[in-house]
Amino acid sequence: MRILHILRSLDDARAVETARAQREQGHDVALLLLHDAVLARPAFPGPVSACADDVIARGGHCAYPTVDYDAIIHLMAEHDRVVSW
């Protein structure tokens, strides 16, 4: 199963732990960082991307590839499950 976790907060360690556990179970898991979560550097072994507009609004620096709103919609559509934290 392909699962996309959307993280909006820097403080939600449970979200990353859940995504990591699902990945260890063999699922294809990715993270999308929005809002203040674009400032985070989650320890996650899979693909991580960040909303470009949120990165710009918070100073323009991010360790991950950025995506625009069209790419976010595409990410959501290509995954079987989308979990928003």
DODRENVO-799251 format. One record per atom (N, C-alpha, C): x, y, z. Coordinates in steps of 0.1 Angstrom, whole numbers, plus 5000, padded with zeros to 4 digits. Last residue first. Layout:
BEGIN
XYZ/...
//
This chain:
BEGIN
498251495097/498551515112/498551655115/496651295075/497051425078/497151445093/497251045052/497051065066/497551205069/495950875025/496550995029/496251025043/496450585005/495950645018/496750775020/497450544980/496250474983/495650534996/498750814959/498850724971/497450664975/498250994939/498950864936/499150774948/496851204950/496151114941/496850984939/498951334965/497751284972/496951184963/500651414944/501051324954/499951254962/498951594930/499351464924/499851364934/498751794949/497551724945/497951584938/501451864949/500851814962/499551734958/501751974924/502451844927/501851784940/500152194926/499752094917/500451964920/501552344946/500252284949/499752184939/505052234945/503952334944/502652264946/507752114966/506652094956/505652204956/511252074972/509952144974/508952114963/513351834989/512751894976/511451964979/514751955020/514051855012/513651924999/515652145038/516552035034/516051935024/515152485031/514552355035/515552255030/514452835033/515452725034/514852595038/512653055033/513153005020/514252895021/511153165053/512553205051/513253145039/508553095053/509353075066/510853095063/507553125028/506953205039/507753195052/508952925015/509253065012/508653155023/507752695026/509152715028/509452865025/505152725017/505352735031/506852755034/505552694989/505052824994/505252835009/506452424987/507352544983/506852674989/506152175010/505352275003/506252395000/508551905007/507952015015/507252115005/509151555011/509051675003/508351785012/510851255014/510251365021/510251485012/511050895012/510951025005/510251135014/512450735042/511850745029/511850885023/513550745067/514350685057/513650685043/513551025088/512750935081/513450875069/513751235111/514551125108/513651015102/512851565100/512451435105/513451325101/513351855105/514251755098/513951625103/511152135100/511652015107/512651945098/510052335086/511252375093/511952255100/507752245077/508852255067/510152295073/505952255098/506752135096/507852145086/504452485095/505752495103/506552365102/503152385064/503052485075/504452485082/504152055056/503352175053/503552265065/505651775041/505751875051/505052005047/505051455035/504851585029/504751685041/506551135032/506151245040/506051375032/505650795022/506250925020/505751025030/505950445019/505450555027/506350685023/504950145011/505650255004/505150385010/505249885036/504449985028/505350085021/506649725053/506749695038/505849795030/506949785079/506049675076/505949645061/508550005077/509149885082/508249765079/506550185071/507550155061/508250025065/505150195095/504450145083/505450115072/507150305111/506650175114/505950115102/507350565099/508450475100/508050335102/504750665105/505150645091/506350555090/504950665133/503850585127/504350555112/506950845137/507150715143/506150615135/505851075126/507051025120/507250875125/503651115145/503451095131/504651035124/504951145170/504151025167/503851005152/505951395169/506951285168/506151155165/505051685163/504351555163/505251445160/506151945162/506151875174/505451735174/505852085139/507152045142/507151945154/503052015118/503652065130/504952005132/502051885096/501852035097/502552095109/502451625073/502751675087/502651825086/500951365058/501051505057/501251565071/501951065044/501651135057/501951285055/500750835021/501350965022/500951025036/501350505011/500750595021/501450725021/500550224992/501250354992/500550455001/500849885000/500050005000/500950125000/
//
